[in-house]
Amino acid sequence: MYLATGIISDFIREFVALCVTLKWLFMFFYGLLFLALLLSYKGILWS
């Protein structure tokens, strides 16, 4: 029984770490996308 709970808690810990990593990845990606949109918008304004 203890082994099963250990495996489950390890799985949950790994899953949470993965979710956090993915969240930072998405935030980084959206930040880049927003920056690109902002730059292209300013480029359109300046031209």
Biopython code that builds the backbone (N, CA, C, O; Angstrom):
import numpy as np
from Bio.PDB.StructureBuilder import StructureBuilder

atoms = [
    (1, "MET", "N", (0.840, -1.201, 0.000)),
    (1, "MET", "CA", (0.000, 0.000, 0.000)),
    (1, "MET", "C", (0.880, 1.259, 0.000)),
    (1, "MET", "O", (0.624, 2.212, -0.736)),
    (2, "TYR", "N", (1.907, 1.239, 0.831)),
    (2, "TYR", "CA", (2.783, 2.413, 0.910)),
    (2, "TYR", "C", (3.480, 2.666, -0.425)),
    (2, "TYR", "O", (3.666, 3.812, -0.834)),
    (3, "LEU", "N", (3.862, 1.577, -1.097)),
    (3, "LEU", "CA", (4.540, 1.696, -2.385)),
    (3, "LEU", "C", (3.638, 2.389, -3.402)),
    (3, "LEU", "O", (4.085, 3.250, -4.160)),
    (4, "ALA", "N", (2.367, 2.005, -3.409)),
    (4, "ALA", "CA", (1.410, 2.595, -4.355)),
    (4, "ALA", "C", (1.244, 4.092, -4.101)),
    (4, "ALA", "O", (1.249, 4.885, -5.043)),
    (5, "THR", "N", (1.099, 4.478, -2.850)),
    (5, "THR", "CA", (0.932, 5.902, -2.543)),
    (5, "THR", "C", (2.199, 6.669, -2.901)),
    (5, "THR", "O", (2.134, 7.817, -3.342)),
    (6, "GLY", "N", (3.347, 6.033, -2.711)),
    (6, "GLY", "CA", (4.615, 6.673, -3.074)),
    (6, "GLY", "C", (4.683, 6.913, -4.569)),
    (6, "GLY", "O", (5.093, 7.984, -5.015)),
    (7, "ILE", "N", (4.281, 5.918, -5.342)),
    (7, "ILE", "CA", (4.285, 6.045, -6.802)),
    (7, "ILE", "C", (3.311, 7.135, -7.247)),
    (7, "ILE", "O", (3.624, 7.941, -8.124)),
    (8, "ILE", "N", (2.129, 7.149, -6.634)),
    (8, "ILE", "CA", (1.114, 8.145, -6.998)),
    (8, "ILE", "C", (1.585, 9.555, -6.647)),
    (8, "ILE", "O", (1.421, 10.480, -7.442)),
    (9, "SER", "N", (2.167, 9.720, -5.466)),
    (9, "SER", "CA", (2.631, 11.054, -5.071)),
    (9, "SER", "C", (3.788, 11.505, -5.961)),
    (9, "SER", "O", (3.893, 12.686, -6.292)),
    (10, "ASP", "N", (4.660, 10.565, -6.350)),
    (10, "ASP", "CA", (5.748, 10.896, -7.271)),
    (10, "ASP", "C", (5.176, 11.333, -8.614)),
    (10, "ASP", "O", (5.631, 12.309, -9.210)),
    (11, "PHE", "N", (4.176, 10.598, -9.079)),
    (11, "PHE", "CA", (3.533, 10.911, -10.351)),
    (11, "PHE", "C", (2.915, 12.304, -10.307)),
    (11, "PHE", "O", (3.051, 13.086, -11.248)),
    (12, "ILE", "N", (2.228, 12.605, -9.195)),
    (12, "ILE", "CA", (1.588, 13.914, -9.043)),
    (12, "ILE", "C", (2.645, 15.016, -9.027)),
    (12, "ILE", "O", (2.463, 16.067, -9.641)),
    (13, "ARG", "N", (3.750, 14.771, -8.321)),
    (13, "ARG", "CA", (4.823, 15.760, -8.243)),
    (13, "ARG", "C", (5.400, 16.030, -9.634)),
    (13, "ARG", "O", (5.616, 17.180, -10.016)),
    (14, "GLU", "N", (5.646, 14.949, -10.387)),
    (14, "GLU", "CA", (6.175, 15.090, -11.749)),
    (14, "GLU", "C", (5.177, 15.836, -12.633)),
    (14, "GLU", "O", (5.558, 16.693, -13.430)),
    (15, "PHE", "N", (3.901, 15.501, -12.483)),
    (15, "PHE", "CA", (2.847, 16.120, -13.282)),
    (15, "PHE", "C", (2.771, 17.620, -13.003)),
    (15, "PHE", "O", (2.645, 18.423, -13.927)),
    (16, "VAL", "N", (2.850, 17.991, -11.721)),
    (16, "VAL", "CA", (2.805, 19.404, -11.338)),
    (16, "VAL", "C", (4.017, 20.141, -11.903)),
    (16, "VAL", "O", (3.891, 21.253, -12.417)),
    (17, "ALA", "N", (5.193, 19.515, -11.805)),
    (17, "ALA", "CA", (6.411, 20.129, -12.341)),
    (17, "ALA", "C", (6.272, 20.345, -13.848)),
    (17, "ALA", "O", (6.678, 21.379, -14.378)),
    (18, "LEU", "N", (5.697, 19.362, -14.524)),
    (18, "LEU", "CA", (5.490, 19.463, -15.971)),
    (18, "LEU", "C", (4.535, 20.605, -16.296)),
    (18, "LEU", "O", (4.774, 21.374, -17.227)),
    (19, "CYS", "N", (3.457, 20.715, -15.532)),
    (19, "CYS", "CA", (2.477, 21.779, -15.756)),
    (19, "CYS", "C", (3.113, 23.151, -15.552)),
    (19, "CYS", "O", (2.872, 24.071, -16.334)),
    (20, "VAL", "N", (3.925, 23.290, -14.505)),
    (20, "VAL", "CA", (4.597, 24.559, -14.230)),
    (20, "VAL", "C", (5.539, 24.912, -15.373)),
    (20, "VAL", "O", (5.579, 26.056, -15.826)),
    (21, "THR", "N", (6.303, 23.908, -15.841)),
    (21, "THR", "CA", (7.233, 24.131, -16.946)),
    (21, "THR", "C", (6.479, 24.556, -18.194)),
    (21, "THR", "O", (6.886, 25.490, -18.884)),
    (22, "LEU", "N", (5.380, 23.871, -18.484)),
    (22, "LEU", "CA", (4.578, 24.202, -19.667)),
    (22, "LEU", "C", (3.990, 25.601, -19.543)),
    (22, "LEU", "O", (3.900, 26.334, -20.528)),
    (23, "LYS", "N", (3.588, 25.970, -18.319)),
    (23, "LYS", "CA", (3.013, 27.297, -18.108)),
    (23, "LYS", "C", (4.040, 28.378, -18.428)),
    (23, "LYS", "O", (3.725, 29.359, -19.101)),
    (24, "TRP", "N", (5.280, 28.196, -17.940)),
    (24, "TRP", "CA", (6.334, 29.169, -18.224)),
    (24, "TRP", "C", (6.642, 29.212, -19.710)),
    (24, "TRP", "O", (6.906, 30.274, -20.273)),
    (25, "LEU", "N", (6.603, 28.016, -20.351)),
    (25, "LEU", "CA", (6.858, 27.924, -21.784)),
    (25, "LEU", "C", (5.793, 28.712, -22.550)),
    (25, "LEU", "O", (6.112, 29.462, -23.473)),
    (26, "PHE", "N", (4.532, 28.537, -22.163)),
    (26, "PHE", "CA", (3.439, 29.242, -22.826)),
    (26, "PHE", "C", (3.535, 30.748, -22.588)),
    (26, "PHE", "O", (3.301, 31.538, -23.502)),
    (27, "MET", "N", (3.877, 31.145, -21.360)),
    (27, "MET", "CA", (4.011, 32.568, -21.057)),
    (27, "MET", "C", (5.116, 33.181, -21.901)),
    (27, "MET", "O", (4.970, 34.288, -22.420)),
    (28, "PHE", "N", (6.229, 32.452, -22.037)),
    (28, "PHE", "CA", (7.352, 32.916, -22.845)),
    (28, "PHE", "C", (6.924, 33.053, -24.303)),
    (28, "PHE", "O", (7.225, 34.048, -24.961)),
    (29, "PHE", "N", (6.212, 32.031, -24.799)),
    (29, "PHE", "CA", (5.747, 32.016, -26.187)),
    (29, "PHE", "C", (4.788, 33.178, -26.458)),
    (29, "PHE", "O", (4.917, 33.875, -27.464)),
    (30, "TYR", "N", (3.829, 33.380, -25.555)),
    (30, "TYR", "CA", (2.870, 34.466, -25.737)),
    (30, "TYR", "C", (3.556, 35.826, -25.618)),
    (30, "TYR", "O", (3.164, 36.781, -26.289)),
    (31, "GLY", "N", (4.569, 35.914, -24.776)),
    (31, "GLY", "CA", (5.331, 37.151, -24.650)),
    (31, "GLY", "C", (6.025, 37.491, -25.959)),
    (31, "GLY", "O", (6.006, 38.638, -26.403)),
    (32, "LEU", "N", (6.641, 36.478, -26.575)),
    (32, "LEU", "CA", (7.308, 36.683, -27.864)),
    (32, "LEU", "C", (6.295, 37.080, -28.931)),
    (32, "LEU", "O", (6.550, 37.976, -29.734)),
    (33, "LEU", "N", (5.152, 36.412, -28.935)),
    (33, "LEU", "CA", (4.101, 36.693, -29.910)),
    (33, "LEU", "C", (3.609, 38.133, -29.753)),
    (33, "LEU", "O", (3.433, 38.850, -30.737)),
    (34, "PHE", "N", (3.392, 38.542, -28.510)),
    (34, "PHE", "CA", (2.928, 39.896, -28.220)),
    (34, "PHE", "C", (3.964, 40.921, -28.666)),
    (34, "PHE", "O", (3.617, 41.957, -29.232)),
    (35, "LEU", "N", (5.241, 40.624, -28.407)),
    (35, "LEU", "CA", (6.332, 41.510, -28.798)),
    (35, "LEU", "C", (6.375, 41.651, -30.313)),
    (35, "LEU", "O", (6.525, 42.756, -30.835)),
    (36, "ALA", "N", (6.243, 40.521, -31.023)),
    (36, "ALA", "CA", (6.264, 40.541, -32.488)),
    (36, "ALA", "C", (5.096, 41.372, -33.024)),
    (36, "ALA", "O", (5.264, 42.158, -33.957)),
    (37, "LEU", "N", (3.914, 41.195, -32.431)),
    (37, "LEU", "CA", (2.744, 41.968, -32.855)),
    (37, "LEU", "C", (2.961, 43.455, -32.596)),
    (37, "LEU", "O", (2.622, 44.295, -33.429)),
    (38, "LEU", "N", (3.525, 43.770, -31.445)),
    (38, "LEU", "CA", (3.779, 45.154, -31.074)),
    (38, "LEU", "C", (4.762, 45.799, -32.049)),
    (38, "LEU", "O", (4.553, 46.923, -32.505)),
    (39, "LEU", "N", (5.843, 45.070, -32.363)),
    (39, "LEU", "CA", (6.854, 45.589, -33.284)),
    (39, "LEU", "C", (6.283, 45.787, -34.682)),
    (39, "LEU", "O", (6.556, 46.799, -35.327)),
    (40, "SER", "N", (5.492, 44.827, -35.152)),
    (40, "SER", "CA", (4.910, 44.954, -36.490)),
    (40, "SER", "C", (3.901, 46.110, -36.504)),
    (40, "SER", "O", (3.781, 46.825, -37.500)),
    (41, "TYR", "N", (3.183, 46.285, -35.396)),
    (41, "TYR", "CA", (2.210, 47.377, -35.294)),
    (41, "TYR", "C", (2.930, 48.722, -35.357)),
    (41, "TYR", "O", (2.495, 49.636, -36.057)),
    (42, "LYS", "N", (4.042, 48.833, -34.612)),
    (42, "LYS", "CA", (4.811, 50.070, -34.622)),
    (42, "LYS", "C", (5.423, 50.291, -36.001)),
    (42, "LYS", "O", (5.507, 51.424, -36.477)),
    (43, "GLY", "N", (5.850, 49.195, -36.645)),
    (43, "GLY", "CA", (6.412, 49.297, -37.994)),
    (43, "GLY", "C", (5.371, 49.827, -38.963)),
    (43, "GLY", "O", (5.682, 50.630, -39.843)),
    (44, "ILE", "N", (4.127, 49.372, -38.798)),
    (44, "ILE", "CA", (3.036, 49.841, -39.659)),
    (44, "ILE", "C", (2.775, 51.327, -39.388)),
    (44, "ILE", "O", (2.528, 52.099, -40.314)),
    (45, "LEU", "N", (2.833, 51.715, -38.115)),
    (45, "LEU", "CA", (2.583, 53.108, -37.762)),
    (45, "LEU", "C", (3.671, 54.023, -38.320)),
    (45, "LEU", "O", (3.390, 55.120, -38.802)),
    (46, "TRP", "N", (4.925, 53.551, -38.246)),
    (46, "TRP", "CA", (6.045, 54.384, -38.681)),
    (46, "TRP", "C", (6.142, 54.519, -40.197)),
    (46, "TRP", "O", (6.622, 55.536, -40.699)),
    (47, "SER", "N", (5.691, 53.505, -40.926)),
    (47, "SER", "CA", (5.861, 53.529, -42.386)),
    (47, "SER", "C", (4.942, 54.576, -43.035)),
    (47, "SER", "O", (4.952, 54.734, -44.256)),
]
sb = StructureBuilder()
sb.init_structure("model")
sb.init_model(0)
sb.init_chain("A")
sb.init_seg("    ")
for serial, (resi, resn, name, xyz) in enumerate(atoms, 1):
    if name == "N":
        sb.init_residue(resn, " ", resi, " ")
    sb.init_atom(name, np.array(xyz, "f"), 0.0, 1.0, " ", f" {name:<3s}", serial, name[0])
structure = sb.get_structure()
